Amino acid sequence: MTVFRDGHCPTTLIPGRRTLIAAGIAAALAGRIPVSAQAAEPDFPSRPLRLIAPFPPAGAADVISRLLAEPLGRALGQTVLVENRSGGGGRIGTEAAVRSPADGYTLLMGSQATNSINPELYSDLNYDPAKDLAPIAMVGGVGSVLYVRNSLDVISFQQLLERARQKPGELTYGSAGNGGGSHLAMALLELMAKVRMSHAPYRGTAPATADVLAGRIDMVCDPFTTGMPQVASGRVRALAVTTPQRYPGLPDVPTMAEAGVPGYEAVSYYGLFTPVGVPDWVLKKLRDTAARVIADPGVSAKLAEQGMVNLGLGPEEFAEYVAKDRKRWGEVIREAKITVG
């Protein structure tokens, strides 16, 4: 009820025809506004965010996620909680992210395995990372180190190739899972060097490394992020790296390209993604904040310690990079005839 300044209270205020029509149009339009836009929070984020690492603890995705979670949360003013959702070579965690509300509160630490390899490897995926995930920021690229158990009587990469040629299938290598990045890096090596070794898939490179240390398998091609501590400890012997140039942390270890397989290169990437449909202003805030955090000298130094190289790609360039990487590994999968059960 309206009260005028003089205290007069009209018993009824009847809206005019134009007012009723305008109200009806407004209501109709409101019903067409996406739920995500209606629910947009001007103070985003107003509660903790979760960052899904789709691989087990102690793996590269987990290590990088935990390294970024604290500074990212500090920059956003909310806690960022890392949630390990492993299984299916990264499929379970990726699908959990895809099926989450598009409100900006769920992030995914995507990688070559989840965004480039899986959609080419699995014919039964009910999602497509290229269509269902929006890139926030590329954290960086990271190569791998091929190391062998100390008890193996092979002291160089050239000797390893000679042994593989002389005794096809005798040497064994572990990976983070059938069709995963560490598996495909070795499959590419076998194709290019024309050798054959035996593959033992694990649920992550950490358990594969444990079996190298125990002498059950001969080698692992492990991302620098998780492989360097093993090499530095002296418990394994590094033979070669997968990057185009030698890795500064291992200046005496040759690249595979220079040590016998010209043109070989296998560099993975890691990056932050969120479900498509997040309001533009929320996505922009996430992108701007993540870019600042990744570029921070303290954070970039820690990432470099993990073997990460900042490729300086924005979200759109990152999406193009992923598309090209997906095409390349799809070709390797088909040529090596890699299948999953």
N, C-alpha and C positions, 0 to 999 in steps of 0.2 A: 504494500500500500504506500502511495506517495503522500508526503506531507509537505505542504507549501510553507514558505517563510512566515506567513501570517497565521499559521496554525490550522488553516482550513484543510480538512481531510475529505476529498471526494470519495463517495461510496464505491464507485466503479470507474476504471479507466478502460475504455473500449479501444483496442488497437484498430488503426485504420486498415483499409484494404492493402495499401502498398506495404505497410509494415508486415502484414501476414504473409504476403507473397515473398518478401525478402527473407523472412524467417524460414519459410519453406525451402527456398533455394539454398540457403546456408546449411540447413539440415541435410539436404540431399547431397551437397558437395562434401560435407563432413563425412558422410558414409562412404565416400569414394577415396578418402585419404588413406594411404597405407597405414597399417597398424604400427609399423616401426616409426613412421613420422609422428603419429599421434602420441606415441609413448616416448618421444625424444626428451631427454633430460638436459636442460640448459646447463646443469652443473656436472655433466659427465666428466669423469666417472664419479658416481656417488656411493659406490660400494666396491669391494675387491674384484679384481679380474682374475681369470684363470688362464694359464698358458699351458696348453697340452703338448707334452713331449711324447710323440708316438712310438718311443722305443724304451727299453729298460733303463733303470738307473745305471750310472757310470758310463753310458754310451755317449757318443759325440753330441747327439741331439739333447740329451739330458744335461750334459756339462755346459753347453752353450746356453741353454734355457736358463739354468740357474745363475750363470754369470750375468745375464741380462735382466733377470727378474727384479733384483733389488734396485738398480739404478733406474729402470723403467718405471717401477712403482713409485719411486721417490719423485720422478719428474711428473708423473700423473697425479700424485697426491693420494694414491691408494695402493694397497698391497697387491702385488701380482704373485699369485700362488701357482707353482709348477705342479702339474698333475701328470704323472706317468700313466699312459694308456697304451701299453705295448701289445703286440700280437699281430699276426698276419702281415709281417714285413712292413708295419706302419699303417696298415689298412684300418685297424680298429680305432686308433687314435684320430686318424684323419677323418673317418666317417663321424666320429663323435663331434668333431669340430664342425663339419659340414651340417650336421643335424641340429646344432645349437641355435638358439635365437639370434637373429641378426641385429643385435643391440650393441655390439662392440665390446662386450664383457668376456668373450671367449676368443683367445688367440691360439694359433697353431704354430709350432716350430716345424715348418715344412722343410723338405730337403729334396735332393735328387731322387732318393728312393720313393718318397711319397708323391711327388708332383711330376716327375719325369718318367720313372721306371714303372711304377705300379699300374698306371693306366695303359701301358703298352704290354704289360706282363699278364694282367688278369682280365679275362674276358667277361667276368661276372660282376665287375664293380657296378654298384648302383648309384655312383656319383662320378663326376668328372672334375678333377681339381681345377682345370682351366676355366670351367664354367661356374663352379660352385664355391670357389674360394677367391677372395680379393687380396692381392698382394699389399702388404703394408710397407715392408722394407727388406732389402737383401742385407743379411748380416755379413756375408762374405763367402769366398770360395776357399776350399781347403783340399789339399792333396793328401796322399797316403804314403806310408812307408811299408815296404815289403820286408818283413823280418822272419828269420828262421830260428828254430831252437838251437841252442848252443851246442848240443850233442850231435847235430847233423854235420857230417864231414863235407860241407860246402861253404867256402869262404868268400865267394864272389857271385855276382849275378850271372856272369858268363858261365861259371861252373854249374850253376843251377839249371840254365838252359841246356847245357850239354848233358847233364844227368837226365833231364826230362826227355830229351831226344833219344838217348840211349836206352832208357827204361820207361817207356810210355805208361802212364797211370800209376807208377810206383810212388812218386812224391804226392803228398797230401796237403791240401790247404783248407783252412776253415774260413767261414764267412759269417756275416750277421744274419744270414738267411738265404734261402734259395731265391735267386733273382734280385737280391739286394745289391746295393752299391759295391760292397766289397767283393761280392761274387762276380758281378759284371766286369769289375776292373781286372779280375783274373781271367775271366772268359775272353775279354778283349786281348789280353796278353797271349793266351793260348792261340787265338785266331791269327794274330799278327806275327807271332814267333813260330807258328806251326809246331806247337808242342802239345802234349796231353798230360794233365795231372788229374788227381782224384779230388773231388769236392766234398767237403763235410759241412753241411749247413748247421748253424746254431741260432739261438734266439738272441742275437747281439754279438758284437765283437768281444765283449768282456769274457763270456764263457769260452769262446773260441781261443782267446789268448791264454786262458787258464789251461786249456788242453795242450797248447804249444809248450807252456812252461812245464807241464807234467810229462811231456814227451810223447803224447798220444797222437799228435799230428805234427807235420813238419813246419808249417808256416801260416801266416796271416798277412793280408794286405790291409793294414789298419789306418784309419784317418790319423793325421798328425795329432789331433786333439787327444786321442786316447792311446796312440801308439808311442808317442815320444817318451812318456814316463817309463815304459817298458824298456825302450832302447837305452835311455839314460841310466837305468838301474843296472845295466849290463847283463840282464837275465836272458836277453835275446840278441841276435846279431842282425843288424840292418844291412840289406844288400842293395836296395835301390829305392828311389822315390818315383811317384807317378806324375809329378809336375813337369812343365816344359823346361824349367830351370832348376838348378840345385836348390835345395831348401837351406836357408841360412843357418838353421839349427843343426844341420847335418852336412857341413861343407865338404866332407870327405866321402860322402855317399853319392854315387852317380845317379843320374836319372835313367829310367829304363830306355829312353830314346838314345842316349849316348852310350849305353852299356850293351847294346846289341839289338834293340828293337826301334829302328828309326821311325819317327812320327808318332810314337806312342804318347798318349796323354790321357789321364783320368783325374779330373778335378771335380769334386762334389761342391754343392752349394747348400747354404742354410739360409732361411729367411722366415720372416713373420707373415702370417696370413690370418684372415678372419672371414667368416661366412659372407657371401654376397648378400646385398640388400641392406647393409648397415647404412644408416643415414649419412649423406655426404659430409656433413659437418663433423660427425663423429669420426668417420674414416680419415678426414683431413687432420683432425687433432691427433689421431693415433699415428698417422704417417709422419707428421711434423715432429712429434715427440720422439718417436723411434729413431728418426734420422739424427736428431740432436744427440740422443743417448749413444748411438753407435759411433758417431763422430767425436764424442768426448775423448780427449787424450787419455784419460785414465782407463776408460772402457776399451778403447781401441788397442791400448797397450796389452791389456789382459787377453783380448781376442787374438792379438798377434802371438802371444805366448802359447795359444792353443793351435797355432798354425794357420789362423784365418788371415786372408788377404782381402782387404776392402776393395771391391771392383768399381766402386763409385757409381752404381746404377740406381736410378730413380725407380719408382713403382712400375711405370709403363715399360721402361727398358728391362727391368727385371722380368716382367711377364714375357717379353720377347725372348730373353735369354733362356727362360724355362722352356718355351715352345721349341726352340732350336735344340736344346739339350734332350728334350723328350724324343724328338725325331732321330737324333743320333743313336740313343740307346735302344730305341725301338728296332733299328736296323741290326744292332749287335744281338739283341734277343732273338730275332728271326734267323740271323745267320748262324748263331751258335745253337739254334734249336732248343732254347731254354723254355721249359714249361713248368707249371706248378700244379700240384694236385688239387 
